[in-house]
Protein backbone atom coordinates (compact mmCIF):
# COMPACT_ATOMS: atom_id res chain seq x y z
CA UNK A 1 0.00 0.00 0.00
CA UNK A 2 2.87 2.31 0.60
CA UNK A 3 3.75 1.97 -3.00
CA UNK A 4 0.23 2.84 -4.00
CA UNK A 5 0.16 5.98 -1.86
CA UNK A 6 3.43 6.93 -3.38
CA UNK A 7 1.96 6.33 -6.83
CA UNK A 8 -1.07 8.49 -5.97
CA UNK A 9 1.15 11.43 -5.01
CA UNK A 10 3.22 11.43 -8.15
CA UNK A 11 0.41 12.35 -10.52
CA UNK A 12 -0.75 15.07 -8.06
CA UNK A 13 2.76 16.51 -7.81
CA UNK A 14 3.13 16.25 -11.59
CA UNK A 15 -0.13 18.19 -12.02
CA UNK A 16 1.08 20.91 -9.66
CA UNK A 17 4.42 21.10 -11.46
CA UNK A 18 2.75 21.33 -14.88
CA UNK A 19 0.29 23.98 -13.59
CA UNK A 20 3.22 26.03 -12.31
CA UNK A 21 4.97 25.65 -15.63
CA UNK A 22 1.80 26.80 -17.40
CA UNK A 23 1.66 29.95 -15.22
CA UNK A 24 5.30 30.67 -15.94
CA UNK A 25 4.72 30.20 -19.66
CA UNK A 26 1.75 32.61 -19.55
CA UNK A 27 3.84 35.15 -17.64
CA UNK A 28 6.62 34.80 -20.18
CA UNK A 29 4.18 35.28 -23.04
CA UNK A 30 2.65 38.37 -21.37
CA UNK A 31 6.12 39.81 -20.74
CA UNK A 32 7.13 39.15 -24.33
CA UNK A 33 3.91 40.71 -25.65
CA UNK A 34 4.51 43.82 -23.53
CA UNK A 35 8.10 44.04 -24.77
CA UNK A 36 6.99 43.72 -28.41
CA UNK A 37 4.28 46.38 -27.87
CA UNK A 38 6.87 48.70 -26.30
CA UNK A 39 9.23 48.20 -29.23
CA UNK A 40 6.43 48.91 -31.72
CA UNK A 41 5.51 52.11 -29.88
CA UNK A 42 9.17 53.19 -29.76
CA UNK A 43 9.54 52.47 -33.49
CA UNK A 44 6.39 54.48 -34.27
CA UNK A 45 7.71 57.43 -32.26
CA UNK A 46 11.06 57.29 -34.06
CA UNK A 47 9.35 57.18 -37.47
CA UNK A 48 7.17 60.19 -36.56
CA UNK A 49 10.16 62.20 -35.32
CA UNK A 50 12.15 61.30 -38.43
CA UNK A 51 9.31 62.35 -40.75
CA UNK A 52 8.90 65.65 -38.91
CA UNK A 53 12.65 66.30 -39.13
CA UNK A 54 12.76 65.49 -42.86
CA UNK A 55 9.72 67.70 -43.54
CA UNK A 56 11.30 70.59 -41.63
CA UNK A 57 14.57 70.19 -43.55
CA UNK A 58 12.77 70.05 -46.89
CA UNK A 59 10.73 73.16 -46.13
CA UNK A 60 13.88 75.03 -45.08
CA UNK A 61 15.67 73.90 -48.23
CA UNK A 62 12.73 74.93 -50.42
CA UNK A 63 12.45 78.37 -48.79
CA UNK A 64 13.24 81.22 -51.10
CA UNK A 65 16.47 83.20 -51.01
CA UNK A 66 14.81 86.03 -49.09
CA UNK A 67 13.78 83.69 -46.26
CA UNK A 68 17.21 82.00 -46.17
CA UNK A 69 19.02 85.35 -45.96
CA UNK A 70 16.70 86.58 -43.19
CA UNK A 71 17.22 83.32 -41.28
CA UNK A 72 21.00 83.62 -41.58
CA UNK A 73 20.94 87.16 -40.23
CA UNK A 74 18.61 86.14 -37.37
CA UNK A 75 21.08 83.46 -36.33
CA UNK A 76 23.74 86.16 -35.84
CA UNK A 77 21.71 89.16 -34.62
CA UNK A 78 18.84 87.46 -32.79
CA UNK A 79 15.38 86.17 -33.61
CA UNK A 80 13.67 89.57 -33.31
CA UNK A 81 16.37 91.55 -35.11
CA UNK A 82 15.33 91.44 -38.79
CA UNK A 83 12.95 94.26 -39.67
CA UNK A 84 12.86 93.97 -43.44
CA UNK A 85 14.34 91.72 -46.11
CA UNK A 86 14.17 92.24 -49.86
CA UNK A 87 15.51 90.12 -52.71
CA UNK A 88 15.96 91.10 -56.34
CA UNK A 89 16.02 87.99 -58.52
CA UNK A 90 17.41 89.78 -61.59
CA UNK A 91 20.56 91.01 -59.80
CA UNK A 92 20.47 88.14 -57.27
CA UNK A 93 21.03 90.59 -54.45
CA UNK A 94 19.44 90.80 -51.02
CA UNK A 95 19.10 93.66 -48.60
CA UNK A 96 18.36 93.25 -44.90
CA UNK A 97 17.43 95.89 -42.34
CA UNK A 98 18.57 94.73 -38.89
CA UNK A 99 18.32 96.04 -35.35
CA UNK A 100 21.83 95.53 -33.99
CA UNK A 101 22.16 93.20 -31.06
CA UNK A 102 25.60 94.39 -30.09
CA UNK A 103 25.48 98.19 -30.32
CA UNK A 104 25.61 99.93 -26.95
CA UNK A 105 25.65 103.75 -26.74
CA UNK A 106 27.61 103.44 -23.47
CA UNK A 107 30.57 101.75 -25.18
CA UNK A 108 33.43 103.57 -26.85
CA UNK A 109 33.31 104.47 -30.53
CA UNK A 110 36.06 101.95 -31.31
CA UNK A 111 34.26 99.11 -29.48
CA UNK A 112 30.95 99.80 -31.20
CA UNK A 113 32.63 99.94 -34.62
CA UNK A 114 34.37 96.63 -33.95
CA UNK A 115 31.17 94.95 -32.74
CA UNK A 116 29.10 96.25 -35.65
CA UNK A 117 31.76 95.23 -38.19
CA UNK A 118 31.81 91.72 -36.74
CA UNK A 119 28.00 91.45 -36.57
CA UNK A 120 27.52 92.76 -40.11
CA UNK A 121 30.31 90.70 -41.69
CA UNK A 122 29.25 87.49 -39.99
CA UNK A 123 25.63 88.03 -41.04
CA UNK A 124 26.67 88.79 -44.63
CA UNK A 125 29.03 85.83 -44.77
CA UNK A 126 26.39 83.42 -43.45
CA UNK A 127 23.74 84.84 -45.81
CA UNK A 128 26.03 84.18 -48.78
CA UNK A 129 27.14 80.72 -47.63
CA UNK A 130 26.11 77.57 -49.44
CA UNK A 131 24.02 78.89 -52.29
CA UNK A 132 24.26 80.60 -55.62
CA UNK A 133 20.83 82.26 -55.42
CA UNK A 134 22.27 85.26 -53.60
CA UNK A 135 25.36 86.82 -55.15
CA UNK A 136 25.37 90.07 -53.17
CA UNK A 137 23.97 91.01 -49.77
CA UNK A 138 23.69 94.34 -47.96
CA UNK A 139 23.22 94.35 -44.19
CA UNK A 140 22.01 97.68 -42.76
CA UNK A 141 22.49 97.76 -38.98
CA UNK A 142 20.27 100.07 -36.92
CA UNK A 143 19.81 101.15 -33.32
CA UNK A 144 16.10 101.90 -33.04
CA UNK A 145 15.55 104.08 -36.14
CA UNK A 146 19.14 105.30 -36.49
CA UNK A 147 21.33 103.77 -39.19
CA UNK A 148 24.68 102.80 -37.67
CA UNK A 149 26.51 100.83 -40.34
CA UNK A 150 26.09 99.14 -43.70
CA UNK A 151 28.04 96.01 -44.66
CA UNK A 152 28.09 94.78 -48.23
CA UNK A 153 29.36 91.37 -49.28
CA UNK A 154 29.52 89.38 -52.49
CA UNK A 155 30.11 85.72 -53.26
CA UNK A 156 33.82 85.03 -52.88
CA UNK A 157 34.56 88.05 -50.65
CA UNK A 158 36.91 87.38 -47.77
CA UNK A 159 35.54 88.22 -44.34
CA UNK A 160 37.93 91.11 -43.74
CA UNK A 161 37.41 92.49 -47.26
CA UNK A 162 33.71 93.22 -46.88
CA UNK A 163 33.35 97.02 -46.89
CA UNK A 164 31.68 98.79 -43.97
CA UNK A 165 30.21 102.26 -44.05
CA UNK A 166 29.48 103.82 -40.67
CA UNK A 167 26.69 106.33 -40.16
CA UNK A 168 24.98 108.36 -37.45
CA UNK A 169 26.80 108.38 -34.11
CA UNK A 170 29.61 106.19 -35.48
CA UNK A 171 30.84 108.70 -38.04
CA UNK A 172 34.02 110.10 -36.64
CA UNK A 173 37.72 109.53 -36.20
C-alpha positions as CSV (number, residue, x, y, z in Angstrom):
1,X,0.0,0.0,0.0
2,X,2.9,2.3,0.6
3,X,3.7,2.0,-3.0
4,X,0.2,2.8,-4.0
5,X,0.2,6.0,-1.9
6,X,3.4,6.9,-3.4
7,X,2.0,6.3,-6.8
8,X,-1.1,8.5,-6.0
9,X,1.2,11.4,-5.0
10,X,3.2,11.4,-8.2
11,X,0.4,12.4,-10.5
12,X,-0.8,15.1,-8.1
13,X,2.8,16.5,-7.8
14,X,3.1,16.3,-11.6
15,X,-0.1,18.2,-12.0
16,X,1.1,20.9,-9.7
17,X,4.4,21.1,-11.5
18,X,2.7,21.3,-14.9
19,X,0.3,24.0,-13.6
20,X,3.2,26.0,-12.3
21,X,5.0,25.6,-15.6
22,X,1.8,26.8,-17.4
23,X,1.7,30.0,-15.2
24,X,5.3,30.7,-15.9
25,X,4.7,30.2,-19.7
26,X,1.7,32.6,-19.5
27,X,3.8,35.2,-17.6
28,X,6.6,34.8,-20.2
29,X,4.2,35.3,-23.0
30,X,2.7,38.4,-21.4
31,X,6.1,39.8,-20.7
32,X,7.1,39.1,-24.3
33,X,3.9,40.7,-25.6
34,X,4.5,43.8,-23.5
35,X,8.1,44.0,-24.8
36,X,7.0,43.7,-28.4
37,X,4.3,46.4,-27.9
38,X,6.9,48.7,-26.3
39,X,9.2,48.2,-29.2
40,X,6.4,48.9,-31.7
41,X,5.5,52.1,-29.9
42,X,9.2,53.2,-29.8
43,X,9.5,52.5,-33.5
44,X,6.4,54.5,-34.3
45,X,7.7,57.4,-32.3
46,X,11.1,57.3,-34.1
47,X,9.4,57.2,-37.5
48,X,7.2,60.2,-36.6
49,X,10.2,62.2,-35.3
50,X,12.2,61.3,-38.4
51,X,9.3,62.3,-40.7
52,X,8.9,65.6,-38.9
53,X,12.7,66.3,-39.1
54,X,12.8,65.5,-42.9
55,X,9.7,67.7,-43.5
56,X,11.3,70.6,-41.6
57,X,14.6,70.2,-43.5
58,X,12.8,70.0,-46.9
59,X,10.7,73.2,-46.1
60,X,13.9,75.0,-45.1
61,X,15.7,73.9,-48.2
62,X,12.7,74.9,-50.4
63,X,12.5,78.4,-48.8
64,X,13.2,81.2,-51.1
65,X,16.5,83.2,-51.0
66,X,14.8,86.0,-49.1
67,X,13.8,83.7,-46.3
68,X,17.2,82.0,-46.2
69,X,19.0,85.4,-46.0
70,X,16.7,86.6,-43.2
71,X,17.2,83.3,-41.3
72,X,21.0,83.6,-41.6
73,X,20.9,87.2,-40.2
74,X,18.6,86.1,-37.4
75,X,21.1,83.5,-36.3
76,X,23.7,86.2,-35.8
77,X,21.7,89.2,-34.6
78,X,18.8,87.5,-32.8
79,X,15.4,86.2,-33.6
80,X,13.7,89.6,-33.3
81,X,16.4,91.6,-35.1
82,X,15.3,91.4,-38.8
83,X,12.9,94.3,-39.7
84,X,12.9,94.0,-43.4
85,X,14.3,91.7,-46.1
86,X,14.2,92.2,-49.9
87,X,15.5,90.1,-52.7
88,X,16.0,91.1,-56.3
89,X,16.0,88.0,-58.5
90,X,17.4,89.8,-61.6
91,X,20.6,91.0,-59.8
92,X,20.5,88.1,-57.3
93,X,21.0,90.6,-54.4
94,X,19.4,90.8,-51.0
95,X,19.1,93.7,-48.6
96,X,18.4,93.3,-44.9
97,X,17.4,95.9,-42.3
98,X,18.6,94.7,-38.9
99,X,18.3,96.0,-35.4
100,X,21.8,95.5,-34.0
101,X,22.2,93.2,-31.1
102,X,25.6,94.4,-30.1
103,X,25.5,98.2,-30.3
104,X,25.6,99.9,-26.9
105,X,25.7,103.8,-26.7
106,X,27.6,103.4,-23.5
107,X,30.6,101.8,-25.2
108,X,33.4,103.6,-26.9
109,X,33.3,104.5,-30.5
110,X,36.1,101.9,-31.3
111,X,34.3,99.1,-29.5
112,X,30.9,99.8,-31.2
113,X,32.6,99.9,-34.6
114,X,34.4,96.6,-34.0
115,X,31.2,94.9,-32.7
116,X,29.1,96.2,-35.7
117,X,31.8,95.2,-38.2
118,X,31.8,91.7,-36.7
119,X,28.0,91.4,-36.6
120,X,27.5,92.8,-40.1
121,X,30.3,90.7,-41.7
122,X,29.3,87.5,-40.0
123,X,25.6,88.0,-41.0
124,X,26.7,88.8,-44.6
125,X,29.0,85.8,-44.8
126,X,26.4,83.4,-43.5
127,X,23.7,84.8,-45.8
128,X,26.0,84.2,-48.8
129,X,27.1,80.7,-47.6
130,X,26.1,77.6,-49.4
131,X,24.0,78.9,-52.3
132,X,24.3,80.6,-55.6
133,X,20.8,82.3,-55.4
134,X,22.3,85.3,-53.6
135,X,25.4,86.8,-55.1
136,X,25.4,90.1,-53.2
137,X,24.0,91.0,-49.8
138,X,23.7,94.3,-48.0
139,X,23.2,94.4,-44.2
140,X,22.0,97.7,-42.8
141,X,22.5,97.8,-39.0
142,X,20.3,100.1,-36.9
143,X,19.8,101.1,-33.3
144,X,16.1,101.9,-33.0
145,X,15.5,104.1,-36.1
146,X,19.1,105.3,-36.5
147,X,21.3,103.8,-39.2
148,X,24.7,102.8,-37.7
149,X,26.5,100.8,-40.3
150,X,26.1,99.1,-43.7
151,X,28.0,96.0,-44.7
152,X,28.1,94.8,-48.2
153,X,29.4,91.4,-49.3
154,X,29.5,89.4,-52.5
155,X,30.1,85.7,-53.3
156,X,33.8,85.0,-52.9
157,X,34.6,88.1,-50.6
158,X,36.9,87.4,-47.8
159,X,35.5,88.2,-44.3
160,X,37.9,91.1,-43.7
161,X,37.4,92.5,-47.3
162,X,33.7,93.2,-46.9
163,X,33.3,97.0,-46.9
164,X,31.7,98.8,-44.0
165,X,30.2,102.3,-44.0
166,X,29.5,103.8,-40.7
167,X,26.7,106.3,-40.2
168,X,25.0,108.4,-37.4
169,X,26.8,108.4,-34.1
170,X,29.6,106.2,-35.5
171,X,30.8,108.7,-38.0
172,X,34.0,110.1,-36.6
173,X,37.7,109.5,-36.2
